[in-house]
Amino acid sequence: MSTPDETATPETGGEQTGGGTGGQRFGRITDRQPSGSGPSGRMGTYFVRDDETGTVYSFDYSDIVTEGFRTIRTGERVRYLTDPANPGHAVYVIRLDLPDVETYYYT
C-alpha cells in the first residue's frame, strides 16, 4: 500500500521525485578549466557559484544556451537550472551580462 508522499504529483500539491530539473538559479562564473577537445569533444569545464546558497556547480560548453559561440567569461552573471539526476551539475546556462555589440565588436 502506498503512502500519500509516494503518489504525490504536482497536480495534487506534492513534489514528484525523479527526473526533471531543479528550479531556476542565479550565480556568477568563478572559474574555467580547459580540458582540450579530446575524445568526448569537451572544450572545458566551467564553474558557477550560486548567489543564494554559495554552492558551486560545474557545466561544460554544451550546457550553454546561446546563439553563436558558446562561451562565458569568469565573473559573468548567469541563470541556470540544476539537474537532480546529476548533483553538482548545472544545465541550460544562460548569460545575463551580454556585452554591448558596439563596444564588443567595434573597439
N, C-alpha and C positions, 0 to 999 in steps of 0.2 A: 504494500500500500504506500502510495507516495504522499509526501507532506506538501503543504502549500508552497514552501520555498522551492521544492524540486520542480514544480509545474508552473511557477510564476513566469509571466511573459510581459513585455512592455505594455500590451493591451490591458492586462489585469493589474497594472501598477507595480509589478515586480521587475527585477532585473534578470534578463536572460543571460545564462552563462555560456561560455564557449563561443568562438568565432567572433567576427566583427572587429571594430576598432574602438579604442577608448575615446574619451571626449577631446574636443579641441583644446590645444595647449598653446602657450606663447613662450618664447625664450630667445636667447642670443647664442650665436655660434661662438664657441670657445676655442676650438682647435680643428685642424685638419691634418690627417696623417696620410701621406701618399702611399699607395700600395702598388703602383705600377699597373699596367694593363693585365698582365698575367693570364692564366687560363680561364679565370672566371670573368674577365673583362672589367673588373672593378678599377676605377680610376683613383679612388681614395676613400677614406672614411672620415666623415665629419662628426663633430660632437656639438650638441646643443644643451645648454643648461636651462631648465625650466624656471621661468620667472617666479612662479608661486612656491614651488617645493624645493628648488635647488638641485633636483635630480638631474643627472646627466644622461642623455640618450645618444646613441650613435645611429648614423644612417649613411648610405652611400649615394653617389650622384643619381642613381636611377630612382631614388625616392623623392627627388626634387621635381616639383610641378612647375613648369615654366615653358615659355616658347623660346626657341633658340638654344644657346649654350646653357647647360645645367651646371651652374657654378654659384657658389656662395662664398663670401669673404668673412674672415674672422671679425666678430663684433656686430655683424648684421642681425637685425631682429627677424624672427620667422614665426610662422604659425604652422602647427603640425598636429598630427594625431599619433597616439601611441597604439601599439599592437599588442593586445593581451596574449596572443599566441606566441609572441616573441618578446618577452620582457626586456626592457632596456633598449628597444629599437623604435625609432621614430619613422613614420611613414607620411606620405602626402605633405611634404615640406614645401611651404610657400614663402618666398621672400617678401618682407614687408618694407624694407628700405631700398626701394628701386632707385637707381641713380637717375638724375636729370639727364635726359638724352643729349641736350646741348652741351652740358659740361662733360659728360662721359665720352662722347664721340668727337667733339669738335674743339677740344682744347689742345 
